[in-house]
Amino acid sequence: MQKKVHVLFVCLGNICRSPMAEAVFRHMVMEEGLDGAISVDSAATSSWHIGEPPHKGTVAKLKEYGISTEGMAGRQVSRTDFDQFDYIIGMDTSNIRNVRDLLGQPDHPKIFRLLDLTERSMDVPDPYFTGDFQETYDLVIEGCRILLDKIRMEHSI
């Protein structure tokens, strides 16, 4: 039996972008019937919103598309995450820098920015500050589709 692939999305507070990516990616994985092969989680580089549900704007945007956030709560990245997860995906350059510092992994290939998988190669804007949850959703969808293809190819699933 093949080892389960573990994916972790990371942003600053774990209430907007990374839970949106977690919910979107989990939804995609389930639609493809791969929930037995891929697990998904999200975390923050800060401790500001530990235990809190996703931001109301994230919840509302995902609800528009029939994507659940049930049971999700903010948590902070921990050192054990590096060993647990096969992919640690930051939403922006600052998240990547912070994750690498927190995990003591200055340049490991399993840690990368979501949109570096796309032709855009840019940060996912934080809707907590921009207020544009649609833009964030569209970028997350684009990145997650490519990520799922990458995982399927790399793990033959």
C-alpha positions as CSV (number, residue, x, y, z in Angstrom):
1,M,0.0,0.0,0.0
2,Q,1.2,3.5,-0.9
3,K,2.2,6.0,1.8
4,K,-0.4,8.8,2.2
5,V,0.8,12.2,0.9
6,H,0.5,15.0,3.5
7,V,0.0,18.6,2.3
8,L,0.2,21.7,4.6
9,F,-0.8,25.2,3.5
10,V,0.6,28.1,5.5
11,C,-0.2,31.8,5.8
12,L,0.3,34.4,8.5
13,G,-2.9,33.9,10.6
14,N,-4.4,30.7,9.4
15,I,-7.9,32.3,9.0
16,C,-8.0,33.5,5.4
17,R,-5.6,32.1,2.7
18,S,-4.3,28.9,4.1
19,P,-7.7,27.6,5.4
20,M,-9.1,28.6,2.0
21,A,-6.4,26.6,0.3
22,E,-6.9,23.7,2.7
23,A,-10.7,23.6,2.0
24,V,-10.3,24.0,-1.7
25,F,-7.6,21.3,-2.0
26,R,-9.5,18.9,0.2
27,H,-12.6,19.4,-1.9
28,M,-10.6,18.7,-5.1
29,V,-9.0,15.6,-3.5
30,M,-12.4,14.3,-2.5
31,E,-13.9,15.0,-5.9
32,E,-11.0,13.0,-7.5
33,G,-11.6,10.1,-5.0
34,L,-8.1,10.6,-3.6
35,D,-9.0,11.4,0.1
36,G,-7.5,8.0,1.0
37,A,-4.2,8.9,-0.7
38,I,-3.8,12.6,0.2
39,S,-4.4,14.4,3.6
40,V,-4.6,18.2,3.8
41,D,-4.1,20.7,6.7
42,S,-3.2,24.3,7.2
43,A,-1.4,26.4,9.8
44,A,-0.1,29.9,10.6
45,T,3.3,31.3,11.1
46,S,1.9,33.6,13.9
47,S,0.0,32.6,17.1
48,W,-2.7,35.3,16.7
49,H,-5.7,33.1,15.8
50,I,-5.0,29.7,17.3
51,G,-8.3,27.8,17.8
52,E,-10.4,30.3,15.8
53,P,-12.5,29.3,12.8
54,P,-11.7,30.6,9.3
55,H,-12.5,34.3,8.7
56,K,-16.1,35.0,7.8
57,G,-15.1,36.2,4.3
58,T,-13.3,33.0,3.6
59,V,-16.3,31.0,4.9
60,A,-18.7,33.0,2.8
61,K,-16.6,32.7,-0.4
62,L,-16.2,29.0,0.0
63,K,-19.9,28.5,0.7
64,E,-20.7,30.2,-2.6
65,Y,-18.8,27.3,-4.3
66,G,-20.2,24.6,-2.1
67,I,-16.9,24.0,-0.2
68,S,-17.0,23.2,3.5
69,T,-14.9,24.6,6.3
70,E,-16.5,22.5,8.9
71,G,-14.2,21.5,11.8
72,M,-11.4,23.9,10.8
73,A,-9.6,25.9,13.4
74,G,-6.4,28.0,13.3
75,R,-3.2,26.5,14.5
76,Q,0.5,27.5,14.4
77,V,3.2,25.7,12.5
78,S,5.3,23.5,14.7
79,R,8.7,21.8,14.2
80,T,7.1,18.4,13.9
81,D,5.3,19.6,10.8
82,F,8.5,19.3,8.8
83,D,8.7,15.6,9.4
84,Q,4.9,15.0,9.0
85,F,4.3,16.8,5.8
86,D,5.5,16.1,2.2
87,Y,4.6,19.5,0.9
88,I,4.6,22.7,3.0
89,I,3.1,25.5,0.9
90,G,3.2,29.1,1.8
91,M,0.9,31.8,0.4
92,D,3.5,34.5,0.2
93,T,7.3,35.1,0.3
94,S,7.1,36.2,4.0
95,N,5.3,33.0,4.9
96,I,8.0,30.9,3.2
97,R,10.8,32.8,5.0
98,N,9.0,32.4,8.4
99,V,8.3,28.7,7.8
100,R,11.9,28.1,6.9
101,D,13.1,29.9,10.0
102,L,10.5,28.2,12.3
103,L,11.3,24.8,11.0
104,G,15.1,25.3,10.7
105,Q,15.0,24.4,7.0
106,P,16.6,27.3,5.1
107,D,16.2,25.8,1.6
108,H,14.3,22.5,1.5
109,P,12.4,21.8,-1.7
110,K,9.3,20.6,0.0
111,I,8.7,24.2,1.2
112,F,7.5,26.5,-1.6
113,R,5.1,29.2,-2.5
114,L,1.8,28.1,-4.0
115,L,1.8,30.3,-7.0
116,D,5.4,29.4,-7.9
117,L,3.7,26.4,-9.5
118,T,2.0,28.7,-11.9
119,E,3.2,31.1,-14.6
120,R,2.3,33.9,-12.3
121,S,5.0,33.2,-9.7
122,M,3.6,35.7,-7.2
123,D,2.2,36.0,-3.7
124,V,-1.4,35.2,-2.9
125,P,-2.8,38.5,-1.7
126,D,-4.1,38.5,1.8
127,P,-7.9,39.3,1.7
128,Y,-7.7,40.1,5.4
129,F,-6.1,43.4,4.2
130,T,-7.3,43.6,0.6
131,G,-10.9,42.6,1.3
132,D,-10.9,40.7,-2.1
133,F,-11.8,37.1,-1.2
134,Q,-12.7,36.4,-4.9
135,E,-9.2,37.2,-6.1
136,T,-7.7,35.0,-3.4
137,Y,-10.1,32.2,-4.2
138,D,-9.3,32.4,-8.0
139,L,-5.6,32.3,-7.3
140,V,-5.9,29.4,-4.8
141,I,-8.0,27.4,-7.3
142,E,-5.3,27.9,-10.0
143,G,-2.5,26.9,-7.7
144,C,-4.3,24.0,-6.1
145,R,-5.2,22.5,-9.5
146,I,-1.5,22.5,-10.6
147,L,-0.5,21.2,-7.1
148,L,-2.8,18.2,-7.4
149,D,-1.4,17.4,-10.9
150,K,2.1,17.7,-9.5
151,I,1.3,15.3,-6.6
152,R,-0.4,12.8,-8.8
153,M,2.6,12.8,-11.1
154,E,5.2,12.6,-8.4
155,H,3.4,9.9,-6.4
156,S,1.8,8.0,-9.3
157,I,-1.7,8.4,-7.9
